Amino acid sequence: MSASKQPAHGLSATLGTWQLWGIAVGLVISGEYFGWSFGWASAGTLGFLITTVMVALMYGTFIFSFTELTASIPHAGGPFAYSYHAFGPTGGYVAGMATLIEFVFAPPAIALAIGAYLNVQFPALDPKVAAVGAYVVFMGLNIVGVTIAATFELFVTLLAIFELLVFMGVVAPGFSLANFSKGGWAGADEFSLAAIPGIFAAIPFAIWFFLAIEGVAMAAEEAKDPKRSIPIAYTAGILTLVVLAMGVMVFAGGVGDWTKLANINDPLPQAMKTIVGESSGWLHMLVWLGLFGLVASFHGIILGYSRQIYAQARSGYLPAWFAEVHPRFKTPHRAIVAGGVVGIAAIFSDELLSFGGQSLTANIVTMAVLGALLMYVLSMAALFKLRASEPGLPRPYRVPFYPIFPAVALIGALICLVTVAWFNPLLTGLFVLILALGYGYFRLTHEQREALPFAALAKAEG
């Protein structure tokens, strides 16, 4: 694809502040519906509450810091572009591949949860078949156009928030602090040093509450006024998610025996069932509307991974074939399909990814978290590097309390990355293998990449 074609086939800048907020919250909100409860299995309710508070602090400081990068360098590659700008091609590769792993591995976990929710209503429906159906539907919607996709994302995100508030309201009369705290320290009623390993082992599932909010950066080229709207969307988004995460976790844990919710993909319907019974209309409403939360994240992350694949292919880090933009819809249709193929393969990779005593879903979540944490570390390092090396870079938004906020985010991400790797050595080995294989392609295509007009584009923009 020649440089002359790029203007005619570039991404379309049509997104407003509300749509970006919808993407920010929608990317993540499925984390309030499932995934996080696996953290109870290792930490207990009280231990996991401590884990979540620590992770929320890391995410809060990270998002304020990350917003400075996004507003300064509004590029579809997001973290790939920031690290490229700060550390050169190798830094761009590592950050881009880490982000790609995060955004490609998160959707299959969500698709499996969609299948589990549908299975509650239709027991004869295979959850994996439903997961594949979700991929087909929402890849198609993303191909049709970013404005339609983002408007749909805002709509389902608002419905998902409403449903979480309904859940908390319905189960509130049955809430008991005694239920929530019973065995809350990794099975014990009182804190001891023995609870500390569980608190750290639960980090991936606390991260799942907030994972992928940074994906708004990948829609930056499609925002009407990214330097104004992205900071607003990020700030409002992280505040929304912290409130919802704490509320859902506390109310779900206090309605009965929380241990029955610790290793399942549909903790909210099962928690509500304890209060209203199996035949209640409230339960059926939760299942159906709960799907909106899963769909919001699933749909939004497809948007995110496709832009990451597109941006890397455009700059020669992936085969240029993936950088083609649909001539009618102006969306990276090949990148959308490519990420979907990998995700569907992961759904059926039980023998490959079911190990270490964790379920397939838990391991897919952990793989996505490893990618996210490495990207967070590189992004914060890029922020410090660019502040020092390019003080004149236009910064329409500056992180408050610099350098404290980015330092807290960087240290927190490093601690989380080391901890997750320590508790998941086999998954970490697979993660490193994927990075190494990608690096081999990166080295082999060096001369080809330097000859591309998009390599210069990436250097100029990111």
ABEGO torsion letter per residue (X at the ends): XBAAAAAAABBBBABBAAAAAAAAAAAAAAAAABGAAAAAAAAEAAAAAAAAAAAAAAAAAAAAAAAAAAAABBBAAEAAAAAAAAAEAAAAAAAAAAAAAAAAAAAAAAAAAAAAAAAAABAABBAAAAAAAAAAAAAAAAAAEAAAAAAAAAAAAAAAAAAAAAAAAAAAAABBAAAAABGABGGBABBBAAAAAAAAAAAAAAAAAABGAAAAAAAAAABABAAAAAAAAAAAAAAAAAAAAAAAAAAAAAAEBAAAAAABABAAAAAAAAAAEAABAAAAAAAAAAAAAAAAAAAAAAAAAAAAAAAAAAAGABBAAAABBBAAAGBBAAAAAAAAAAAAAAAAAAAAABBGGBBAAAAAAAAAAAAAAAAAAAAAAAAAAAAAABAABBBABBBBGOAAAAAAAAAAAAAAAAAAAAABAAAAAAAAAAAAAAAAAAAAAAAAAAABAAAAAAAAAX
